[in-house]
Amino acid sequence: MSAIYRRPVPLAKCYRLLNHGPTVLVSAAHGQQRNIMAAAWAMPLDFQPPKVTVVLDKSVWTRQLLEASGHFVINVPTVSQVDIVETVGSTSGLEIFRADEQDKFKAYGLETFSGDVVDAPLLEGCVAWLECRLIPEPHNQSQYDLFIGEVVAAWADERVFSDGHWHFADHDSLRTVHHVAGGHFLVIGDEAVGSVLHRVEHPLA
């Protein structure tokens, strides 16, 4: 994705980047090591300050880097990146590193850019990025593999997200993907506008 479309997202609205339930890519870095993995279980948690949660199994290297650095990035990929999602979700970054001292980014030719706050790489070509500071919750992390992050910076592709809302019409290649199970993905559909007689919004919505 060209940087000309990348725009900052107000933190009060950043939860909407995840509120439609996409499969995400979690990246983390510590020292000279970095990794990226797919995660189907990620969601917004709070408004002020904005928080998100993601489930990371004890066996994954990204989790180790995240815990060591205290930061991570949630990247929201597109349908055109579904092969990347499957690849980084089914290979071990630690095994790649041990084999030839490469990481998934180098091994698969994944381009990245730097965020404003965290050191973890942000993956080019996605439609949203959330830079997160880990909120340590040892019990939840150990017992449930559940990680909580405070969003400290957020970005989105203005072609499909602006004014706090997603709008995918005329941008099919930028639609987000949603993992069901067993390598089966769905693609976000079109907007459905209902008739609402009495609409009450959250004061922070």
C-alpha positions as CSV (number, residue, x, y, z in Angstrom):
1,M,0.0,0.0,0.0
2,S,1.3,3.4,-0.9
3,A,2.1,5.6,2.1
4,I,0.0,8.4,0.5
5,Y,-3.2,6.7,1.7
6,R,-2.0,6.0,5.2
7,R,-3.6,8.4,7.8
8,P,-3.5,8.5,11.6
9,V,-6.6,7.4,13.3
10,P,-7.8,9.2,16.5
11,L,-7.3,6.8,19.4
12,A,-10.9,7.4,20.5
13,K,-12.0,5.7,17.2
14,C,-9.2,3.1,16.8
15,Y,-11.3,0.3,18.3
16,R,-13.4,0.4,15.1
17,L,-10.4,-0.9,13.2
18,L,-11.0,-4.3,14.9
19,N,-14.7,-4.1,15.7
20,H,-15.6,-6.1,12.6
21,G,-13.7,-9.1,13.7
22,P,-10.9,-9.6,11.1
23,T,-8.1,-12.1,11.2
24,V,-5.0,-10.2,12.2
25,L,-1.3,-10.5,12.0
26,V,0.6,-9.9,15.3
27,S,4.2,-8.7,15.0
28,A,6.7,-8.2,17.8
29,A,10.5,-7.5,18.1
30,H,13.1,-7.7,20.8
31,G,16.7,-6.9,20.4
32,Q,17.7,-7.9,16.9
33,Q,14.9,-10.5,16.6
34,R,11.4,-10.0,15.2
35,N,8.5,-12.2,14.1
36,I,5.0,-12.1,12.8
37,M,2.1,-14.6,13.2
38,A,-1.6,-14.9,12.3
39,A,-4.2,-14.6,15.1
40,A,-7.9,-15.2,14.6
41,W,-8.9,-14.2,18.2
42,A,-8.4,-10.5,18.6
43,M,-10.9,-7.9,19.7
44,P,-11.3,-4.4,21.1
45,L,-11.6,-4.2,24.9
46,D,-12.1,-0.6,26.1
47,F,-12.5,2.9,24.9
48,Q,-10.4,5.2,27.1
49,P,-7.6,4.5,27.0
50,P,-8.2,2.2,24.0
51,K,-7.3,-1.4,24.7
52,V,-7.3,-4.6,22.7
53,T,-6.9,-8.3,23.5
54,V,-5.3,-11.1,21.5
55,V,-4.8,-14.8,22.3
56,L,-1.3,-16.1,21.7
57,D,-0.4,-19.7,22.4
58,K,2.5,-20.5,24.7
59,S,4.4,-22.2,21.9
60,V,4.7,-19.2,19.5
61,W,7.9,-17.1,19.3
62,T,6.0,-13.9,18.8
63,R,4.6,-14.3,22.3
64,Q,8.2,-14.6,23.7
65,L,9.3,-11.4,21.9
66,L,6.2,-9.6,22.9
67,E,6.6,-10.5,26.6
68,A,10.3,-9.5,26.5
69,S,9.8,-6.1,24.8
70,G,6.4,-5.1,26.2
71,H,5.1,-4.0,22.8
72,F,3.4,-5.4,19.8
73,V,1.6,-4.5,16.6
74,I,-1.8,-5.7,15.3
75,N,-1.8,-5.6,11.5
76,V,-5.1,-6.0,9.7
77,P,-4.5,-7.8,6.4
78,T,-6.5,-7.8,3.2
79,V,-7.9,-10.6,1.0
80,S,-5.1,-10.0,-1.4
81,Q,-2.7,-11.0,1.4
82,V,-4.5,-14.2,2.3
83,D,-1.5,-16.3,1.2
84,I,0.7,-14.3,3.5
85,V,-1.8,-14.9,6.4
86,E,-1.7,-18.6,5.8
87,T,2.1,-18.7,5.4
88,V,3.0,-16.8,8.5
89,G,0.3,-18.6,10.4
90,S,1.5,-22.0,9.6
91,T,5.3,-21.6,9.9
92,S,7.6,-21.2,12.9
93,G,9.6,-18.0,13.0
94,L,12.0,-19.6,15.5
95,E,12.7,-22.6,13.3
96,I,13.4,-20.2,10.4
97,F,15.8,-18.2,12.5
98,R,17.6,-21.3,13.8
99,A,17.9,-22.7,10.3
100,D,19.5,-19.7,8.5
101,E,19.3,-16.8,10.9
102,Q,16.5,-15.2,8.9
103,D,13.1,-14.1,10.1
104,K,9.7,-14.5,8.3
105,F,9.9,-11.0,6.9
106,K,13.2,-11.7,5.1
107,A,12.3,-15.3,4.3
108,Y,9.0,-14.4,2.6
109,G,10.0,-11.0,1.2
110,L,7.6,-9.0,3.5
111,E,8.0,-5.3,3.4
112,T,7.6,-3.3,6.6
113,F,7.7,0.2,7.9
114,S,8.3,1.8,11.3
115,G,5.6,3.0,13.6
116,D,5.6,6.1,15.7
117,V,5.9,4.5,19.2
118,V,6.8,0.8,19.2
119,D,9.8,-1.0,17.7
120,A,7.8,-3.9,16.3
121,P,7.6,-3.8,12.5
122,L,4.3,-2.8,10.7
123,L,3.5,-4.9,7.6
124,E,3.0,-3.0,4.3
125,G,-0.1,-3.7,2.3
126,C,-2.5,-4.0,5.3
127,V,-5.4,-1.7,5.8
128,A,-5.0,-1.0,9.5
129,W,-2.2,-1.0,12.1
130,L,-2.5,-0.7,15.9
131,E,0.7,-0.1,17.9
132,C,0.2,-1.5,21.4
133,R,1.9,-1.4,24.8
134,L,1.5,-4.6,26.7
135,I,-0.5,-4.3,29.9
136,P,1.0,-7.1,32.0
137,E,-1.6,-9.5,33.3
138,P,0.5,-12.6,34.4
139,H,-2.5,-14.7,35.4
140,N,-4.5,-14.1,32.2
141,Q,-1.4,-14.6,30.1
142,S,-0.4,-17.8,31.8
143,Q,-3.8,-19.3,32.4
144,Y,-5.7,-18.2,29.3
145,D,-3.0,-17.1,26.8
146,L,-4.8,-13.7,26.8
147,F,-2.8,-10.6,26.2
148,I,-4.1,-7.0,26.7
149,G,-2.5,-4.1,25.0
150,E,-3.1,-0.3,25.2
151,V,-3.2,1.2,21.8
152,V,-0.7,4.0,21.7
153,A,-0.9,4.8,17.9
154,A,-3.2,3.7,15.1
155,W,-3.2,3.9,11.3
156,A,-5.6,3.0,8.5
157,D,-5.8,3.1,4.7
158,E,-8.1,6.1,4.0
159,R,-9.5,4.4,0.9
160,V,-11.4,2.0,3.1
161,F,-11.5,3.6,6.6
162,S,-12.2,7.3,7.3
163,D,-14.2,9.3,9.7
164,G,-14.3,6.3,12.1
165,H,-16.0,4.0,9.6
166,W,-15.1,1.2,7.2
167,H,-16.2,1.5,3.5
168,F,-15.1,-1.2,1.2
169,A,-17.2,-0.4,-1.9
170,D,-15.1,-0.3,-5.1
171,H,-12.1,-1.7,-3.2
172,D,-12.6,-5.5,-3.3
173,S,-8.8,-6.2,-3.0
174,L,-8.7,-4.3,0.2
175,R,-11.5,-6.2,2.0
176,T,-10.5,-7.9,5.2
177,V,-10.4,-11.6,5.8
178,H,-12.1,-13.6,8.6
179,H,-10.8,-17.1,9.6
180,V,-13.5,-19.6,10.4
181,A,-11.5,-22.8,10.9
182,G,-9.1,-25.2,9.1
183,G,-7.7,-22.7,6.7
184,H,-11.2,-21.5,5.7
185,F,-11.6,-17.8,5.3
186,L,-14.5,-15.5,4.6
187,V,-14.2,-12.0,3.1
188,I,-16.0,-8.9,4.6
189,G,-19.1,-8.1,2.6
190,D,-21.0,-5.0,1.7
191,E,-22.4,-2.5,4.1
192,A,-26.0,-3.1,5.2
193,V,-27.9,0.0,6.3
194,G,-30.9,-0.7,8.5
195,S,-33.8,1.4,9.5
196,V,-33.4,2.5,13.1
197,L,-36.2,4.6,14.7
198,H,-34.3,5.3,18.0
199,R,-30.6,5.4,17.8
200,V,-28.5,5.7,20.9
201,E,-24.8,5.8,20.6
202,H,-22.2,5.3,23.2
203,P,-20.9,8.7,24.3
204,L,-17.5,7.8,23.0
205,A,-18.7,6.3,19.7
